[in-house]
């Protein structure tokens, strides 16, 4: 995928300060959305990109709850993680950034690049 702006930077810029947000024993993760255009120049229609909100498995950790314990992997703020959408138990928008709450036990992998999975 061809990103004009680094998606991690864009998410953190848009979501802003989360110091007053505590998600308890869960992670707050932002849902990765593909860019409008692929590297090959194919333009994705809005409906295709909209599906990312429901089906994307790539997420950016934007907040770790104060009560989080990590049974397996230990992701940190700024890590891209793989979480099955049905394992994220609560969806919400924070400052127009699509997010989910997820328990740390549902983190399947920590990845460097969110475009490697779908």
N, C-alpha and C positions, 0 to 999 in steps of 0.2 A: 504494500500500500504506500501511497505517496502522501506524506504529511507536509503541508506547508509550514505548520507550526508543530513543535514537539507536543504530542498529546499530554504527556505528563505535566509539562510547564503550563499548558492551557488549562488543564483541570485545576491545578493548584492556584493559578491566577483567578479563575472564575469562582472557586469555592471559598477563597479567602480564609480569614482567621477562624479556626475551630477550637480555640482555647476554652471557650465556654460550653463546648459540646462534649458530653461524656456518654459513651455507648456501653458502659458497664462491662460485662464480660464478653462483649462482641467486638468485631472489627467494623468500621465504617469503610466501605469500599465504593469507589466511583466506577461506573460501568464504562468500559471501553467502547467507543463508537468508531467505526471505520470512516475514513475520509470520503469525500464525494467522488474522488477520482483515483483509479488504480494507477500503478506505475506504467502500465501499458496504455493508459489514456482512456480506459473504459469509465464512463460516468455512471455511478450507481444511482438509481432512481430513489427518491425519498422513502418509498415504501420499503426498499431493501435495507436502507440504513436504519429505518425505524425498528426493524426486526432485532437490531442489536440490543435495544432496550429490554427485550424479552428473552433473547437466546444467547447473548454474548456470555462467554465463560471467562473472558479476560477482564480483570478488575485492577484498579490501582488502590492500594491501601492509603487512605487519607487520614485515618484516625484509629488508634488502638485504645480500646476502652481501659479504664483504670483498673478493672478487675480481671483483665484477660489472663488466662493461663494457656500455655501452648503444649498440647499433648504430642504433637508431631513436629511440623515445621514451625519456625518462628519468624513470620514476616514482620517487617518494620514499615513505618510510614515511608512511602516512596517506592515500595516494591510492587511490581506487577505480579498478580497471583491468579491461579486458576481455581474457580469455584463454580460448581454446577448451579445454574440459575435457580433450580428448585430447592437447593440447599440454603439459599439466602432467604431468610424468613421474613424480611420486611423491606419494602422498597419505598423510597422517598426522593424528593428533589430538594437539594440544598443550594440556594442561590442559582437555580437553573442548571445544576449539575445532577444528573441521574445517579442515585446511589442505592446501595443495599446494606443492610446489617447482616452479618454472617458470623457464626460461631467459628473460632479458630480451628476447630477439629475438621471443618469442611474445606479447608485450604488443601487442594490436591497437589499443587506445585507452585514454586516461585520461578518466574521466567524473566528474561531480560527484555523481550520484545513481544508486545501484545498481538502483533500481526501473525505470529506463527501458529496460532490456534483459531478455530472457529467452533 
